[in-house]
């Protein structure tokens, strides 16, 4: 399983970024191989449609799970249509985020958050 986490940095000590479309990085944790891939979020510098760009980038990476603060309506729709599950988490170190996910302590995102329109 591949889990993407919106992050402010590239290490396990980095904090989860609650902004999906505007986060700096996505950390992709492969639970099968144990490998971690860190990619820069292509949506972060968009004038608009940051969530759409970020969602498409993760769809292209064949992600199974996304952990972030919230998803705007457009990103939520894309991710939902791709069959990717998303979970809500507040800002905390990535290693703790993964532990919470593993112990089923994160809430699934079942409805879109507010649109942010070029924040």
Phi, psi and omega per residue, in radians:
X1 nan 2.439 3.116
X2 -1.928 2.121 -3.100
X3 -1.952 2.134 3.082
X4 -1.798 2.315 -3.129
X5 -2.159 2.229 3.069
X6 -1.231 2.276 -2.974
X7 -2.458 2.672 3.047
X8 -1.513 -0.258 -3.105
X9 -2.560 -3.052 -3.020
X10 -1.855 0.010 -3.113
X11 -1.864 2.935 3.116
X12 -1.165 -0.371 3.105
X13 -1.475 -0.185 3.130
X14 -1.124 2.703 -3.137
X15 -1.516 2.553 2.980
X16 -1.114 2.391 3.050
X17 -1.686 2.131 -3.096
X18 -1.242 -0.229 3.099
X19 -1.531 2.112 3.141
X20 -1.341 -1.082 -3.042
X21 -1.188 -0.408 -3.075
X22 -1.941 0.151 3.101
X23 -1.152 2.767 -3.130
X24 -1.364 -0.731 -3.067
X25 -2.326 2.798 2.851
X26 -2.065 2.204 3.003
X27 -1.656 2.194 -3.133
X28 -1.915 1.978 -3.109
X29 -1.817 2.057 3.120
X30 -1.630 1.912 -3.073
X31 -1.258 -0.345 3.129
X32 -1.375 -0.816 -3.083
X33 -1.643 -0.320 -3.078
X34 1.403 0.036 -3.112
X35 -1.431 2.657 3.087
X36 -2.143 2.248 3.082
X37 -2.049 2.294 3.115
X38 -1.961 2.203 3.124
X39 -2.170 2.562 3.054
X40 -1.329 2.402 3.132
X41 -1.285 2.062 3.136
X42 -1.223 -0.366 -3.110
X43 -1.367 -0.339 -2.987
X44 -1.038 -0.505 -3.095
X45 -1.804 0.082 -3.139
X46 -1.132 2.501 3.022
X47 -1.201 -0.616 3.098
X48 -2.712 2.864 3.125
X49 1.257 0.468 -3.112
X50 -1.062 -0.734 -3.140
X51 -1.125 -0.671 3.116
X52 -1.133 -0.805 3.133
X53 -1.077 -0.763 -3.137
X54 -1.141 -0.770 3.133
X55 -1.068 -0.780 -3.127
X56 -1.124 -0.663 3.110
X57 -1.060 -0.748 -3.131
X58 -1.280 -0.603 3.043
X59 -1.057 -0.760 3.122
X60 -1.115 -0.467 3.102
X61 -1.452 -0.025 3.134
X62 1.042 0.865 3.130
X63 -1.320 2.538 3.079
X64 -1.736 -0.603 -3.034
X65 -2.377 2.455 3.000
X66 -2.115 2.374 3.040
X67 -2.129 2.143 -3.075
X68 -2.737 -3.064 3.110
X69 -1.366 -0.917 3.103
X70 -2.807 2.900 3.126
X71 -2.173 2.305 3.035
X72 -1.222 2.956 -3.061
X73 -1.001 -0.748 -3.098
X74 -1.224 -0.774 3.107
X75 -1.128 -0.739 3.134
X76 -1.022 -0.784 -3.123
X77 -1.100 -0.798 3.123
X78 -1.069 -0.814 -3.100
X79 -1.151 -0.720 3.119
X80 -1.085 -0.815 3.134
X81 -1.101 -0.523 3.141
X82 -1.414 -0.081 3.123
X83 1.354 0.373 3.130
X84 -1.636 2.313 3.074
X85 -1.535 2.498 3.128
X86 -2.163 2.516 -3.128
X87 -2.228 2.528 -3.101
X88 -1.623 2.409 3.085
X89 -2.644 2.577 3.057
X90 -1.493 3.013 -3.128
X91 -1.133 2.129 3.076
X92 -2.849 2.868 -3.140
X93 -1.019 2.496 -3.082
X94 -0.974 -0.693 -3.127
X95 -1.080 -0.594 3.100
X96 -1.302 -0.646 3.074
X97 -0.994 -0.834 -3.126
X98 -1.110 -0.680 3.106
X99 -1.108 -0.767 3.108
X100 -1.080 -0.732 3.127
X101 -1.101 -0.813 -3.122
X102 -1.027 -0.603 -3.126
X103 -1.645 0.293 3.104
X104 0.961 0.723 -3.116
X105 -1.820 0.153 3.120
X106 -1.907 2.537 -3.131
X107 -1.550 2.311 3.098
X108 -1.214 2.441 3.073
X109 -1.470 1.948 -3.086
X110 -1.911 -0.168 3.061
X111 -2.400 2.631 -3.124
X112 -1.241 2.609 3.000
X113 -1.468 -2.941 3.141
X114 -1.279 2.602 3.015
X115 -1.267 2.527 -3.085
X116 -1.894 -0.304 3.042
X117 0.729 1.303 2.981
X118 1.251 0.517 3.140
X119 -1.067 nan nan
